[in-house]
């Protein structure tokens, strides 16, 4: 089943020792609080270590740098969207037509990106191609590929899934100053064009 494949991509991380999990939770809570208060760019790793009451060495060993910390913060938030896709109510979850699920996903994904733009931008630009190596992007891409293939198996759905997701990237939207509503509407129109040859809904 296609959703079984998505479950493997979105599998939970390995279990941690209790003390390591506590430190991780303290650091992530501190980072989230400081980022909300001062913005991602306005917070240093030293400030996060002090707020979490952990040594700087612990912070850097666990997360490497601020982009690694951003990716870890995003992981928990992304899992909520993943669960909605895998087992939530339709149309985002199973048991809705592929084209309807695709539109619902694009709109939900755009809203998620809008709520976490600065964190996502940092994680995407940490190194060349970082966006496409992140496990969550692989899941989003595979989900879109599967939905496209159900309706148009004659097309190169792997490539087209990237094309539909590309305008939603935080890096592109920040560079072009596109609001999330415009990015989402464009991605939905592109998906409809791929599926039906027209850009407007019924």
N, C-alpha and C positions, 0 to 999 in steps of 0.2 A: 504493500500500500504506500502511496506517496507520502502520507503524513508520518509513517514509520521512518522514512528516510530523514524527514525533518527532525524527528525526535533524536536521532543519532547526532545530527549536527548541533542541536541545542541541548545536548546532554549536560547534566549538572557537573560542576567542577569536583575534583577529588576532595574527600574529607580532610580537614586540618586538625592538628592537635588543639586542645581546648585553649591553651594559652596563646597559640598563634592566631586562632580564630578571634579571641578577645581583642588582641592587638590590632588585627585587621579591621574589626568593627569599630574600634575607637578611632583609628586613622580615617576610615571612610566617613564616619559621622562628623569628625572635625573638619575634614575637607569639604563636605557638603555644606556645613554651616558657614564656613568662611567664604566659599565660592558664592553662596546665596547672598552673603552680606556685602562682599567686596568685588565680586566678579572674578572669573577664572584668571584673567591676566593680572589682577591686583593682589594675588596671594602667592607667597613664596613657600617653598618646601619647609624652610625654617619655621615659618608661622604655623604651618600644619602640624609639624612635630611638637611645637610648644603647646598648641591647643589640645592635641591628643595626649600630651604628657608621655611621649615616647622619645627615645634617642633618635637623632638624625640618622645614625647608622641603621637602625631598625627600619625606618621609613624608606631609605634608599635601597636597602636589601630587598624589601618586600615589593617595591613598585618601580625601582629604577630611576624614574624621573616623573615630572608632573603629567606627561602624556600617559605614562603607565598607570598613574593614579586615576586619571580621567577615564581610561578604558575600564578600570576596575569598578569605578562608580557607575558607569553606564551599564555594566554587565547585569546588575540587579534590576535596573529599570527596564532593560531590554527583555528580560525574562518574563515580565508581565505581559508584554506584547506577544512574545513567543507563545505563552500559554493561551492567550486569547485566540491565536491562529490555530493552535493544535487542538484545543478542546473547548473553546468558548462558544458563545451563541452565534448563529449565523446572523448577518452575512459574513462577518469576519472569520468566524469559525467554520467547521465543516457543515455539510448539508445545505449548501447554497450553490447555485450555478457558478461555474468558474469565472464568467465575466463579472458577475455581481460581487463575488469574493475578491476579485482583483481590484475593483474600484474601492471596495471597503478597506482593503489592505493599504492601498496607496494613500487614502485619506487619513487612516490611522497612523501610518508611518510618517506622513508629513507633519501631523500634529505632534508626534513623539519627537521628531527632529526639531520642531519649533521650540518645544519646551526644554530642549537640551542642546541648543545650537553651539554654545561656546565649548562645552565639553566635547561634543562630537567633532567640532572643527579642530580642537587640539589633538584629539586621537587620530583624526584623518591625516593631519599634516606633520605628524611626528617624524615620518621618514617617507621617501618616495614610495607610492603604492600602498601605504599603510591601510588605507580604507578598505582595500580589496583583500587584505590578508586577515582582517578581523573576522572572527568566527560568526558573529551576528550578521555581518553583511553576507557571508556565504549562505546563511539560512534564508535571509530575505530574498537573495537572488534565486536560490533554488525554489523557493515558494512561488515566485513570479514565473519562473521557467515552467514549473509543473502546471500552473493554471493556464498559461498560454498554450502549452502543448495539448491540453484537454480540448481546447477549442480550435487550434490551428496546428495540428501535428505536421503539416506540410512546410512549416517555416523553421528558420534557425532560431528556435526559442531561447537558447542559451545566450546568444548575442543580443537578441531583442530585449531580454530581461535586463541586461546591463544598460541598454539604451533607455529603457523606461525609468530605471532607478537613478541614472546619472544626473538629471536635472535637480534631484532632491538632495544632492550632496551638500553638506554645510559649507564646504570650501567654495563651491560654485555659487551658491546663493549669497554668501557673504561678498564674494568678489563682484558679483553683478547687482547686488543689493535687491535681490528678488524676495518679496514677502512669501511666506510659506503658502498662502492661499493661491498665489500665481503659480508657484512651482507645482503644487498638488493638482491644480486644474489642468496645467499643461501635461503632466504625467498621465492623468486620467484620459485626456483627449488623445494622447499618443497611444495609450493602451487600446482605446476604442478603435482608433484608426487601424492598428495592427489586427484586431480581432474581426472588425466588420467592414472596414473601408470608409467609415464615417466617424466624425469626431463628436457628434452630439448624441446624447442619450435618448431613450424612447420618450 
